[in-house]
Amino acid sequence: MSTGEKRNRQLPSKFNTTTITKLFILHFLNQKQCYGNELIDLIEKSLKYIWRPSPGMIYPLLRDMEENLLITGQWTEPDKKTKRIYQITDEGKKHYEIIKNINKPLIEESMYILKYTIETIYN
């Protein structure tokens, strides 16, 4: 190893379920308007029913993304506040492209580390 080269001592740390969930939310809202439970179902289906984000994860993320002007939400019945439909903003579309590009190498690196761990230890 050369003197200027850094050694990775940890798995990629900036990649977690919140990051995955945010990517999925922006991905689906980039395609169509959705409400919170619909996003949960779409994420679970995309992950072949192996993992489902909880409402306790989705709704705070949606509120945060709305506060940061990445998405907007409107109540279908403002008086009852039963279902809030979300859509992505132009700023959200730009942000989505940026985080997609930033996270792809982290996702790929995590996949390779886990793949080779399984091959080495379990095969």
N, C-alpha and C positions, 0 to 999 in steps of 0.2 A: 504494500500500500504506500503510495507516495505521501509526502508530508502535507500536501494541500488537500488530500482526499479525506472526506468525512466517512466515518463508519456509522451505518444505521444501527442503533442499539434498541430501538423500539419499533413495534408495528405502527403503521400510519395512524396517528392519533386524531387527526382532524376529520376522520370519516366515522360516522356513527349513525344510529337509527334516526336521529333528528335530521341529519343531513339527507339521508335517503328519503325520509318523509317529505321534506321540503322540496326536493327534486321532483318527487312524484306529484305533489300538489301543483307545482308550477307546470309540470308536463301536462297533466290532465286539464288544468284551467287554460292552457294554451290551445287546447283542442275544443273545449266547450265550457259553458257555465255549469257549475256543480254546487251542491250543498254538502255540508260536512260529512254526513253519514254515507253519502254517495261516494265521496273521495275515499273514505275508509274502505268501502266495498271494492272500489276500483284498484286500490293498492293491494288489498288482500288477493284479489283475483290475479293481478299481474305477477304476484309472488307465488302463484300456484298454491294458495291457501296454507303456506308454511308459516307465515307471520301476518299479523293484523295489527296496525297501529291502534292504540286506544283513543277514545274520545278525549281523555286527559292529555294526550299528546297533540292530537289534531287541532282542537279548538283553541288552545293558547297559541299555537303556531299560526293559525288563520288570523287571530286577532293581531298578533305581532306583524304579520305580513301586511295586514290592512293598515295598521298604524304607520308602517314604512312605505305605504303607497304602492306596494307591489301588486295588490289585489284590491277590489272593492266588493262590498257585500250589500245586499238589499233584502229586507224581509219580504216574503211573499204576502204575508198578512201583517202589516206594521202594528196593528192593534194587539194582535195575539203573540207576535214574535215567536212563531213556532218553527219556521224554516227560513234559513238565510241562504240566499243564492249568491255564490261568489263568481267573479270573473277577473281575469288577469288584466292589468293595466299595461300601457306601453312601457312604462318603467319596469314593470314586472317581467315583460318579455325580454328586455335587455338584460336584466339581472339573471333570468333563467339561462340565457346563452352563456353568460360569464361563469355561473356556478357549474353549469354542465361541463364546460371546458376545464375548469379548475379541478373538479372532482373525478373526472374520468381516469386520470393516471393514478389517483389514490385508490379508486375502486379496483382497477386492474392490478395494482401492486398488492392489495389485500387479497385478491383472488389467487394470485400466484403464490403468495406466502402460505395461504391455507391449503392450496392444492398440493404443494410440495411437502408440507407438513403431514398431510394425510397419506401421501404416497410413501414417504419415508418411514413414518411411525406405524401406520396401519396396514401396509401392504408387504 
